[in-house]
């Protein structure tokens, strides 16, 4: 850090904007192995074209006028994004209240298998599958059968459309498995290990937050139930209540503070995902959370979370309507990354101060 005291006849704000305009150029000239930095001698040696004082002040005024306009645009962009977020939440809420498929439901009311019948079918098929796995020595199947037998669902006291029922995850999921609650040994490359920051806005992102583990670590950390495409990964903490679907063609391992939800074959993974992202589900989830500082969910809390279970065919309609609406919002959303905004600010400053890289006057 260095203090710069402009000479008489030089506007301080002009110097400020000048240095900010050339920041991308001088940042590459820093030295140092850990943190790059420029020296005092380097700064003292910089030379620039210097207009008269009155023109400097006009340049500063123009820059600040342009910044003001840009800030107004950014504020409008933020407002639009927030409004689209509200629209998305409204679509999900109405979908699981049965409002978006009301006409379809009325037109097909005599053709549908009821949600009660669907749930009975799911539970019969699941019990048969789990008993076969348990008989073959699958410890996870044995544990899950025991949990199912002790399940006492506490459904919300909220009416659902005719044909739909409340069900908690333990009533219909094929498997619900907690992560291995210990930090895995990382590798420079290997199998993806996702952490809670990788799960945002209904998607699993293989971004800079992802880590890698060896095949040996993957097998141990995933020994209870290796994640497979179509599974839902749900976060219990930091943040709580995020979820994403394991994509096809990706082998991954769960990190800490997350759980695997495996829907039965007759329930679309997207239906389960959207029911988790729905705002009323999120509100119920928060009420069930524990902790004085960082709110979190215990394993049992997650297993007892409830979602509306519609007839199978209506679930497909709900997913189709939700995806159609969300795709429209995605097209409407202004997606200007912060680095583009910063780049525009730099362009304004460089043009205003007239910087061209030609050294003519020393400050």
C-alpha positions in Angstrom: 0.0 0.0 0.0 1.3 3.5 -0.9 -0.1 7.0 -0.5 0.0 9.3 -3.5 -0.2 13.0 -3.0 -0.9 14.8 -6.4 1.0 18.0 -7.2 -0.8 21.3 -7.4 -2.9 21.4 -10.6 -3.8 17.7 -10.5 -7.3 16.6 -9.4 -7.2 13.8 -6.9 -10.2 12.0 -8.3 -8.7 12.2 -11.8 -5.7 10.3 -10.4 -7.9 7.8 -8.6 -9.9 7.0 -11.8 -6.7 6.9 -13.9 -5.2 4.2 -11.6 -8.4 2.3 -11.5 -8.5 2.3 -15.3 -5.0 0.9 -15.7 -5.3 -1.7 -12.9 -5.7 -4.6 -15.4 -2.4 -3.5 -17.1 -0.3 -3.0 -14.0 -1.5 -6.1 -12.1 0.5 -8.3 -14.5 3.7 -6.4 -13.7 3.7 -7.4 -10.0 6.4 -9.6 -8.5 6.4 -12.1 -5.7 5.8 -15.9 -5.3 2.8 -15.8 -2.9 1.1 -12.4 -3.5 1.9 -10.3 -6.6 2.7 -6.7 -5.8 4.2 -3.7 -7.6 6.9 -1.6 -6.0 7.0 2.1 -5.0 9.7 2.7 -7.6 7.5 1.2 -10.3 4.6 3.5 -9.3 6.9 6.6 -9.2 8.1 5.8 -12.7 4.6 5.7 -14.3 4.0 8.4 -16.9 0.7 9.5 -18.5 -0.8 12.2 -20.7 -2.1 14.9 -18.4 -4.8 17.3 -19.5 -5.3 20.8 -17.9 -7.0 21.0 -14.5 -10.4 22.1 -15.9 -10.4 19.3 -18.3 -9.5 16.8 -15.6 -12.5 18.0 -13.6 -14.8 17.6 -16.7 -13.5 14.1 -17.1 -14.2 13.2 -13.5 -17.7 14.6 -13.8 -18.3 12.6 -16.9 -17.0 9.4 -15.4 -19.2 9.8 -12.3 -22.2 10.6 -14.6 -21.6 7.4 -16.5 -21.1 5.4 -13.2 -24.4 6.8 -12.0 -26.2 5.5 -15.1 -24.5 2.2 -14.8 -25.5 1.8 -11.2 -29.1 2.5 -12.1 -28.9 -0.2 -14.7 -27.4 -2.6 -12.2 -30.2 -1.8 -9.7 -32.8 -2.4 -12.4 -31.2 -5.7 -13.2 -31.2 -6.8 -9.6 -34.9 -5.9 -9.3 -35.7 -7.9 -12.4 -33.8 -10.9 -11.1 -35.6 -10.7 -7.7 -38.9 -10.5 -9.5 -38.2 -13.6 -11.6 -37.2 -15.4 -8.4 -40.6 -14.6 -7.0 -42.3 -15.8 -10.2 -40.3 -19.1 -10.0 -41.4 -19.6 -6.4 -45.0 -18.9 -7.3 -45.0 -21.5 -10.1 -43.6 -24.2 -7.8 -46.1 -23.3 -5.0 -49.1 -23.4 -7.4 -47.8 -26.6 -9.0 -47.9 -28.6 -5.7 -51.1 -27.0 -4.6 -52.6 -28.6 -7.8 -53.5 -25.3 -9.4 -51.5 -25.7 -12.5 -53.0 -29.1 -13.4 -56.6 -28.4 -12.1 -58.2 -28.6 -15.6 -56.2 -31.6 -16.6 -57.1 -33.4 -13.4 -60.8 -32.7 -14.0 -60.6 -34.0 -17.5 -58.9 -37.2 -16.4 -60.4 -37.8 -13.0 -61.9 -41.2 -14.0 -58.7 -42.5 -15.6 -56.1 -42.1 -12.9 -54.7 -44.4 -10.3 -55.1 -42.6 -7.0 -52.1 -41.5 -5.0 -53.2 -43.9 -2.2 -53.1 -46.8 -4.7 -49.7 -45.5 -6.0 -48.3 -45.4 -2.5 -49.5 -48.9 -1.7 -47.9 -50.2 -5.0 -44.6 -48.4 -4.2 -44.4 -49.8 -0.7 -45.2 -53.4 -1.8 -42.6 -53.3 -4.6 -40.0 -51.7 -2.3 -40.6 -54.2 0.5 -40.2 -57.1 -1.9 -36.9 -55.6 -3.3 -35.5 -54.8 0.1 -36.2 -58.2 1.6 -34.4 -59.9 -1.4 -31.4 -57.6 -0.8 -31.4 -58.3 2.9 -31.6 -62.0 2.4 -28.5 -61.7 0.1 -26.6 -60.0 3.0 -27.2 -56.3 2.2 -26.8 -54.5 5.6 -28.3 -51.2 4.3 -31.4 -53.0 3.1 -31.8 -54.5 6.6 -31.4 -51.2 8.3 -33.8 -49.5 6.0 -36.5 -52.2 6.5 -36.2 -51.7 10.2 -36.6 -47.9 9.8 -39.6 -48.3 7.6 -41.3 -50.6 10.1 -41.0 -47.9 12.8 -42.1 -45.0 10.6 -44.8 -42.8 12.1 -45.6 -40.1 9.6 -46.7 -36.7 10.9 -48.4 -35.2 7.8 -49.2 -31.5 7.5 -52.7 -30.5 8.4 -53.2 -28.9 4.9 -55.8 -30.0 2.4 -54.6 -31.3 -1.0 -56.5 -31.6 -4.3 -58.7 -34.7 -4.7 -56.5 -37.6 -5.6 -53.3 -36.3 -3.9 -52.0 -37.3 -0.4 -49.2 -36.3 1.9 -46.3 -38.7 2.3 -42.9 -38.4 4.0 -39.7 -39.5 2.4 -39.5 -42.7 4.4 -42.9 -43.7 3.1 -42.0 -43.9 -0.5 -38.2 -43.5 -1.2 -36.4 -46.7 -2.2 -33.4 -45.7 -0.1 -32.5 -42.8 2.2 -28.8 -42.8 3.1 -26.8 -40.3 5.2 -23.2 -39.4 4.1 -20.1 -40.6 5.8 -19.7 -37.8 8.4 -15.9 -37.4 8.1 -13.7 -35.4 5.8 -12.4 -37.6 3.0 -8.7 -37.6 2.1 -8.5 -35.5 -1.1 -6.5 -36.3 -4.3 -5.4 -34.0 -7.1 -7.6 -36.0 -9.5 -9.9 -39.0 -9.4 -13.6 -39.3 -8.6 -15.7 -36.2 -7.9 -16.4 -35.6 -4.2 -19.2 -33.0 -4.0 -19.5 -30.7 -1.0 -22.5 -28.6 0.1 -21.4 -25.5 -1.9 -21.6 -27.6 -5.1 -25.4 -27.9 -4.7 -27.2 -24.7 -5.6 -30.6 -23.8 -7.1 -31.7 -27.3 -7.9 -28.4 -28.4 -9.5 -25.2 -30.2 -8.7 -22.4 -28.0 -10.0 -19.0 -29.6 -10.6 -17.3 -26.2 -9.9 -14.3 -25.0 -8.0 -15.8 -26.3 -4.8 -15.6 -29.9 -5.9 -12.8 -32.1 -4.7 -11.4 -35.5 -5.8 -11.0 -38.9 -4.1 -9.4 -42.1 -5.0 -11.3 -45.3 -6.0 -10.5 -46.8 -2.6 -11.8 -43.8 -0.7 -14.9 -43.7 -2.9 -15.7 -47.3 -2.2 -15.4 -46.8 1.6 -17.3 -43.5 1.7 -20.0 -44.8 -0.5 -20.2 -48.3 0.9 -23.7 -47.9 2.2 -25.2 -46.8 -1.2 -23.1 -45.5 -4.1 -24.9 -42.5 -5.7 -26.3 -43.2 -9.2 -28.0 -41.1 -11.9 -31.4 -40.0 -10.8 -30.7 -39.9 -7.1 -31.4 -36.7 -5.2 -28.6 -35.3 -3.1 -30.1 -33.2 -0.3 -28.1 -30.9 2.1 -28.8 -31.0 5.8 -26.6 -28.0 6.7 -24.5 -25.2 5.4 -26.7 -24.6 3.5 -29.8 -26.5 4.6 -32.4 -27.7 2.0 -30.5 -27.5 -1.2 -31.0 -30.4 -3.6 -29.8 -31.6 -7.0 -30.2 -34.7 -9.2 -27.1 -36.9 -9.9 -26.6 -36.4 -13.6 -26.0 -39.3 -16.1 -22.5 -40.3 -16.9 -21.0 -38.8 -13.7 -19.5 -40.9 -10.9 -19.5 -39.0 -7.6 -19.0 -39.3 -3.9 -21.0 -37.5 -1.2 -19.2 -35.1 1.1 -20.3 -34.2 4.6 -23.7 -32.8 5.7 -25.8 -34.3 2.9 -28.1 -37.2 2.2 -29.0 -39.4 -0.7 -32.7 -39.8 -1.6 -33.5 -42.5 -4.1 -37.0 -42.2 -5.6 -38.9 -45.3 -6.8 -39.0 -45.9 -10.6 -42.6 -44.7 -10.8 -41.7 -41.2 -9.4 -39.7 -38.9 -11.6 -36.6 -37.5 -10.0 -37.5 -34.1 -11.3 -40.9 -34.3 -9.5 -39.2 -35.0 -6.2 -36.6 -32.3 -6.8 -39.3 -29.6 -7.5 -41.3 -30.7 -4.5 -38.2 -30.0 -2.4 -37.5 -26.6 -4.0 -41.2 -25.6 -3.5 -41.4 -22.7 -1.0 -43.9 -24.3 1.4 -41.7 -27.4 1.7 -38.8 -25.1 2.5 -40.9 -23.3 5.2 -41.9 -26.6 6.8 -38.3 -27.8 6.7 -37.1 -24.7 8.5 -39.6 -25.3 11.3 -38.3 -28.8 11.7 -34.6 -27.7 11.8 -32.6 -27.6 15.0 -29.6 -25.5 16.3 -29.2 -22.1 17.9 -26.5 -20.8 15.6 -26.3 -22.7 12.3 -29.7 -24.3 11.6 -29.5 -27.9 10.4 -31.6 -31.1 10.0 -30.9 -34.4 11.7 -31.2 -37.6 9.7 -34.6 -38.4 11.2 -35.8 -34.9 10.4 -35.0 -35.4 6.7 -36.7 -38.8 6.6 -39.9 -37.3 8.0 -40.1 -34.4 5.7 -43.4 -34.5 3.7 -44.3 -33.7 0.1 -47.6 -33.9 -1.8 -47.9 -37.2 -3.7 -50.1 -36.8 -6.8 -51.1 -39.7 -9.1 -48.3 -40.8 -11.3 -49.7 -39.4 -14.6 -50.4 -36.0 -12.9 -46.8 -35.9 -11.6 -45.7 -36.0 -15.3 -48.0 -33.1 -16.1 -46.7 -31.1 -13.1 -43.1 -31.6 -14.2 -43.9 -30.6 -17.8 -45.8 -27.4 -16.8 -43.1 -26.4 -14.2 -40.3 -26.9 -16.7 -42.1 -25.0 -19.4 -42.7 -22.0 -17.1 -39.2 -22.0 -15.7 -37.6 -22.1 -19.2 -39.5 -18.9 -20.0 -38.2 -17.2 -16.9 -34.6 -18.4 -17.7 -34.9 -16.7 -21.2 -36.2 -13.5 -19.6 -33.5 -13.3 -17.0 -30.7 -10.8 -17.6 -27.5 -12.6 -16.9 -24.7 -10.1 -16.7 -21.8 -11.4 -14.6 -20.1 -9.0 -12.3 -16.8 -9.2 -14.2 -18.7 -7.7 -17.3 -20.0 -4.8 -15.1 -16.4 -4.2 -13.9 -15.1 -4.4 -17.4 -17.6 -1.7 -18.5 -16.5 0.5 -15.7 -12.9 0.1 -16.8 -13.8 1.0 -20.4 -15.6 4.2 -19.2 -12.6 5.2 -17.2 -10.0 4.4 -19.8 -11.8 6.3 -22.5 -12.5 9.3 -20.2 -8.9 9.7 -19.0 -7.6 9.1 -22.5 -5.2 6.3 -21.5 -3.5 4.7 -24.4 -0.4 3.3 -22.8 1.8 6.2 -24.1 4.0 7.6 -21.4 4.2 11.4 -21.8 3.8 13.1 -18.4 5.0 12.0 -14.9 2.5 12.4 -12.1 
